[in-house]
Amino acid sequence: MLVERGLIAFSELIRQFDLPTEYLNTIVINRVIGSALNGIKFESGTLYTENYVRLQQNILIGYLQAAFLPVRVNEIIKNTRVNENLIQSNFDT
């Protein structure tokens, strides 16, 4: 379940397996976090796979790059169906 979704809330595990919170907490801390299992992170009551964390980081980087990198007007005209004259008129001031 964790591998498929990339994350799972600790509370969901408690409900699904009907285990006491302290017992499950001990298992998670000792076997997942405290062991040599790589690629699993436990933060704010949620288990995350390393791949999920990396994917989220890459999405954020993509959004930030899109927001802050300059874009050439020629590229907008070339890659969209917006009328070239309308785009040019917005920049001719």
N, C-alpha and C positions, 0 to 999 in steps of 0.2 A: 504494500500500500504506500509506504513512504517512497520507495524507488519510483513507482508509477507517477505519483503526484508531485514529488519533490519536497513536500512539506506535510506535516501532520501536527495538529495541536495536541498537546499533552492531555487536555481534558477529553478529547475525542478518544484517545487510547483508553483512558479510565472508563469511559462509558461503554466502549466497544467490548472490552475484555472483563468488565465488572471487577476490577481490582482495586484494592485500597490505594489511596494516593501515595502514602508513605512507601508502600511496597514497590509500586511502579517507579517512584522517584529514585529509590535505591537501585533498581535495575538499570534505569537510564543513566544515572550518574556513574555506577560501577562498570557497566558493560559497554555502554556506548561512548560516553564522554571520557571515562578514565581508562579506556583500553586502547589497543592499537588499531581500532576500527577507524580507517581514514574516510574522510568524505562526509561525515555527519556532524552537524553543528546543532547545539541546543541553546536557544536564546529566547527569552521572554515567553517561556511556556510552550515553545514550538520546536519540533525537530525539523531540520532542513538538510537536504543533500547538498553536497558541494556543487554538483551540476546546477541545481536550482539557484543557489546563491550566485554562481557565475553568470547564469542566464539573466537574472535580475540586474546584476551589475552592468552587463552588456546593453540591456534595454535602457537603463538610465544613462549610460554613456552616449548611446545613440540619440536620445532625446536632447541631452545637453549639447551635443555637437550640432544637431539640427537647429537648436535655438540660438547658438552663439557664433557659428561659423558663417562668414559672409558667403553669399550666393551670387554668382554672376547672372545678370539679367539675360544674357544669351542662353544660358543653361535653362532658365525658367521657360523662355520662349520655345526652346528646342524640345523640352520634355513635357510640356503641357499643351492643352488645346485652347489656351487663352489667346485672344486676339493680340497680335504683336503690337498693333498701333495703340491699343489701350494700355498695355504695359509701358511702352515707351513714353506715352503722354504723362503717365504718373511720375516719371523720373525727369522729365524736361521742365524743371521749374527754376 
